[in-house]
Amino acid sequence: MSLAAGAKLAHYEIVSSIGRGGMGEVYRARDTKLGRDVAIKVLPEELAGDPERVARFEREAKLLASLNHPNIASIYGFEDGDDVKALALELVEGPTLAERIAEGPLPVEEVVTLADQVAKALVAGHEAGVIHRDLKPANIKLKEDGTVKVLDYGLAKAIEGERSRRSDSELSQSPTITRQGTEMGVILGTAPYMSPEQAKGKPVDRRTDVWAFGAVVYEMLTGHRAFPGQDVSETLAWVLAKEPAWEDLPRETPPALRQVLRLCLTKDANLRVRDMADVRLAISGAFGTSPVDQVDAHATPRARALPAAGVAAIAGAVIAALTLTWGDRTATAPAGPTTRSSVMVPETRAIPDRMCFPCRILAISPDGMEIAYTGVNPDLPPGERDAQFQLQLRSLTTLDVRDLPGTSGATQPFFSPDGKWIAFFTGTGELAKISLAGGNPITLVEELEGSRWGSGVWMQDGTIVFATSPTSISALASV
């Protein structure tokens, strides 16, 4: 039902039409009680005529109204007039992100700033138990002061079940679409931004928003969609079977941001990054490089001690990362069963009993499918095995243990972000790495005092941050 200028809906007076979207027709209106302009979104007639669905929509609107965040457009109320059901929403002035992208790719620095704000909104919604389900550039507003506002937060769930009568070519572009995945139908979202599990009509969780977020950020960087198509069938086929054109990302895109996009747009939801808090943490470090990182990629790697300020910054970043990544998960993740298991290794390769207590002797690969540990060298006579040990690799998919040659005396192993390398401290005071594809270890740093007590972490941008004493933190670039 269309509303003419001057029409009244409760204490709201219609001023003009703003436009029509997948969730209904939107009007600018004046709140005559509070003297402010608002957006009135009139619900589609097929929804407004179903009392059960209206009641469900109203319950969902109450939940959405509880979201109080500077990057989420607010819901002020649910109005029930004569044959008109509508939402009173915060009126956000400014262009949509879709309109901004239509002018061309955004500068990388601006993309990071905008993406961080969108991520904040999604984190807030997820912590409140609300999934957006229809994140796309058209649902993101850019205010003049630089603030990002995410619109239609969670309305996809509230309006779930709507049967669209639009053509495939229309559906592939912007509106929310449905497919009859069950007798009542299931909402899928907007084709170019829907996750593979949405496209298959499966239940969705916060990982669906993670996928859509990756698709939106990719589009900001390149100026075109990650999953194009002339119609909905072609678009969904791309979503399910093809990869984005990664080579189209600007050359100046930071490695950390490239990695974030790949993790967000992993088709298997079980392998996709699970939490927007983790995504935001990674994005916030996309430009967090220090001079030690700015070295020739072809130069010989060198370790350089960080100044005191750098040590404090890294320490603070590590603490923040642990707090955001694990502390928030503990507080907000739903309770679930704890699974415990034992991974056995042959007795002849068992971890030596006499290993120093502070030494970290085990590392788990990023995908959780491999364990690197310090075990005995089976080639030595039994009486000498406790005195000599080396790195060994145990895959959780087999019963075999693989020796890593040239790693005698190794301690403190840790994996590279892609799981293809392991770095470790040698028994002769060096920091080295070895490829799991084969070959001998490569020395990264020589003559490290206290390396038996050292510890390190391999960052997403390829930097290794390590310490061999409580007061000495160093960074190694271009490894």
C-alpha angles and dihedrals in degrees: 000000000000121000122213124220109276094028116137127227109180104305093338122101117204113236104175144328117271099185147279128275139172090277098051143284117317128211136183108238139175120239099220093193099052098024097234136120118249139175117249115203113195112208120235115269093242088059098039091053095057111080094195093052092044089054090049091047091051091051090050091047090056090054092048090049088062090065105101109178133133092233096049121078108237129239111223102183152325115250125201111193135158102317088328125108115185145163123229107219140179109273108231115196120209139058125306120247087248090061091047093050090049086069091059141277116328122239111266093241091055091047091056092049094049094041091053091056093048089049090052090054093050092047090052092049094047092049087055090050095252123129118199096213094184107054111159138139091266089060094053120082125199115211122207092250091058096258117141119219121194111212133203091024109188095348090120090070092045093052095039114144098039110146111221119212095192124119123261092250090056093045094054093061114051124323126093111261137201136204128199094249090148133017090275096038129243129241116242105180127229113336102234092048104037120111122241090253090054090049089054093050093245125146112277135214136177091300087073089063089047089057094048090048090055091049091050094049091047089053092050090054098044104028092233136077122275089224111033128181142157093233138011094267093054092045094050091047088056091048092051101040114016138066125230116259094265091180088067092069111109114265090238092059105124115245090238091058092047090053092048091054093050091050092049094048098048105133096215105076090206090062097039120101104270107206132053089211088066091047092051091049090053093047092049087060095049091101096025094109122135128207090268088067094053099083135125108280089218096049122105108270114254132184117233126188113236121233119251091265090053091051091052092047093051092046090050092047092050092049091047091048092052092046095048097038101042108012094056092044091054091050099044108026114104115251114263141165119288115232120207127186140167124231111206127206127191113278091239089060100041119141107270116259091219097057111131110265098233093051115106104226102174137056131180121216119245092254092048093236101107136048123203115197143163109256137161123282104249092202093068123086112268093253093056101044096093089056095053130043140164142190118281131184125219120189116208089220095061140035094230125107118212123209117221105218121229095022099111112154093012121160138168100035121189131176129238114245092258092048093236098110138041122208120201145161115255128223089247097059103268138123109228141165133212130198117235087215089070141270136099126302119275117222113231102174130013133207100021113172115218093015091146086068096041131118134192146179128209109222125215092251092057097260118133115212113195143163133202095186137022090258102042122074120171136179128216118200133197098025 
